[in-house]
């Protein structure tokens, strides 16, 4: 490899994309004169690309007078997490690739007092004199009251400074009812076992010396304990740190692109239920070396075991179907979730699972690099997906944004899931290095609209990376924690206009893994049905609160110990008729990974429900 490049490899790859899009934009402009070439392109309907692209809804994407007024608003909580800055060490001018990836946070109730606490990563700094990657301590913030967080990292004996680190992974891997932590990093995984007394013990059940960017706990073999899949990135090291020029000025140095480096293989570790783990990376995994950045564990084929979806950087994303017995089959291309609709691998980072169109089939959402659209893959069932990015108009996002942390969640309780995206460019000399985060409001499950324009935070460019979501003040609205480079984590209170009621569901597995990863919860209210899944991983470098959140539109009533709701009747085609004031009951069903099913009638809306799995076999 030459020590000097004329331009970064990522720039070379995206430049082809930009040229193609420019030609397409000019052609469309020549025909209609109404389309913009950035952020609002659509393809002609009817075409099916390699990923099964859906036809586009006809008509201009520009917002007209008939565009719904946004109901989504967020307010930043001032000085909520003092000292929570993630530092990348860029002031050393080493231009190490790890400086670009950023970090995340985790929302957990680490002391079991009923309030969500926040764990933050601290990053690090490359030290040229010793050629070591130095770490920073990170943070732990105990919530003592609504929007009041007490820094307690030192008293909890929590210190991530052993190495430059990024992702915070939270799970109860030892099944004692307390959330433990794993922190990914440059040359080691750091493990912290929650001792249940307000402190953590640093343990080291495995040795993993490759550069890890993400990890996920899930039950790979259905033995009721949580195994660990670790995503590794690239072979950057002190001896492999080429000089790459800036795209803006070839006389300036900038970060190299990911394709200047070789990807690393991922690892799978089996939990032996005694506090130790053993590597069980199957041949199908070890033969694949890609630049991974995100991972999600979920049951994607409704067979009660947990599959894996991995987001890779400028390489095809992977979908591993769990065949049981630590046997896996990679089916990303066959399923339609490996590339975009043109068959081109993209720079993928964040992942979310949801059911945006309420058809009771889970969909996948992936954030991508600049010059690429984020990818929405609509679930068709049987591990098949259709590329729905253009059809749902998520192309209304700024195409120059670099997407990282993300979530699918119902932000205003209207019954459908909206999208949150955290953005930030990685090129140091880019004029749009800092970028606005984005909220895409779901409009009746058919399209998305760029929203939250009245929220100052979402109009302010940020150097964002991680996103964790959860109801921090227990008011029924999902709040946000956003990790930024060289700035404190931002805590955002959801102040959106409520369109209905909510229901929050927490799961405790017994025959299944205690965290309930892979469990599917169905809420039925008359002829309305919503599904959620307790996934492992997702977003980017962060861990969401484990509660499953439902928004229930309309006028909910909770009287006489039972739940009723005034709902609208619907025709068979799905179009709503005027409300007839019909009263119906709400019911929950949990399909556990063990094969068991729990069913119950909901007694009260606007509440949190704890569901414990029966301790037995189906």
Order of alpha helices (4+ residues) and beta strands (2+ residues): beta-alpha-beta-beta-beta-beta-beta-beta-beta-beta-beta-beta-beta-beta-beta-beta-beta-beta-beta-beta-alpha-beta-beta-beta-beta-beta-alpha-beta-beta-beta-beta-beta-beta-beta-beta-beta-beta-beta-beta-beta-beta-beta-beta-beta-beta-beta-beta-beta-beta
